[in-house]
């Protein structure tokens, strides 16, 4: 079967890389990326959607190649001036980047949905894929640490994810609903791909939206997850501490356990090949390949391997 | 009498120049500038106060020397990105400048007054003078033109003040009140100086705030206005078309007529010396000097002449 409609679930930098690979590998307008919005927050009156923006900038080919987030060639005049006004400028908004937040905030205040706003922004940037927030309602990831309960960006950016994580929760998620466009994309998907994003705070919130899990489970699509852990390590971000803190195995297998009953195929790196049998024992097939994406070509190669696997095995 | 407490009424670029001269000439914390806020408007969800900002940047020594408004060395990343999102970017917000609007908007939304917010910003920029908005309530200058009624920035910036002006009004001004700080500054002022700003849409709205005229009239201060017209021409902006459209003389004398009964002294340029007797006939003294301010030294020299005149004649 030729995979014609592909849905990808993605968080920030790692997820955006595979989403970008899929975008390059697929015909225009066949990819739908569902983004995590539980990291969204209000800063200086602006509505910031870090994960949506990372995916958007990456697909548009304007992401900062050094950081993976933010816009290439961005400058810091605005934030420096806010610093002069006495603001605590721990969250580094670039001058190009801030335009996104100004536009989004204005449109949301005017009553547009985040789905609608995101569509306008991605369309303006020439992206021929749908980028959809997991929901239009506000959801807020909270992280319980020995220092107290922290908002996600506070934990992640301000405190540089150094705290031990005792628990996470997605405040507001019970009231969230799957946007109609997400339901439509799921219903016609040939493959649903869980990008190599943090399973706890990137894919986790997406799956926590009521009705999202049954939508995925009931879909006729092949469901494939790519492990964000390689050799027991997260390539970026706090997935290790989080898995450990929440009592999960800090391994590809530990992530596979979290996705059990949802996915058909789990993609692991050669570094983790010895876990293949254990993961298969969870009731899923395993694809072993190179999952580390250094270059744009790496992204596309991994995407093509995943898509070929769907085509061959479906 | 030594002039110890000076109040200046100022609009944008021209007024800011004399305010800056006064600031340089006076001891710290003896100058209060009352700024026009009837040009304020909402753009992309941000609260913009063009005249307050021009005065603030000028007093802080960071104004763009070429334009007179905006911040020196500013860049345009944010606005270019907004342009990519399909926004009509007729109002050129610089990257440094936008920080001011983000901060102001956030603080106003949190319930602070414009007086309070402006004090915070000017203090952060190290300005040792008080900059006070004419009122904390929203007031909006409307300009009647053959093309219809326009908001001021639409007429002034977008349409480059090319339209004939048939009338102006200050929407909301009846509900405005003089901030307590303005009343206090007026009550202890030794001199009240009308800077060379547009008499219709810069000084006009300040004087239109209920109770502002009697406050000035009843003050024991010497009241001095500097003509914004030199040789029958405005150095900048649409004062000529406005005076003409509203049926006033397009001359220093025409401006003096508007300020009659409020001021004791009118300062005109040598180019207008022949109007001295006519202006004196309006019931005011006249100081003839060089009023064109090309350099910072020009600003300070004119300010010192005005202050010396107050000291000598009061």
Interface residues (C-beta under 8 A of the other chain):
Chain A: X44 X45 X46 X71 X74 X75 X77 X78 X79 X80 X81 X82 X84 X85 X86 X87 X94 X95 X96 X97 X98 X99 X100 X102 X103 X105 X106 X109 X120 X121 X124 X125
Chain B: X44 X45 X46 X71 X74 X75 X77 X78 X79 X80 X81 X82 X84 X85 X86 X87 X94 X95 X96 X97 X98 X99 X100 X102 X103 X105 X106 X109 X120 X121 X124 X125
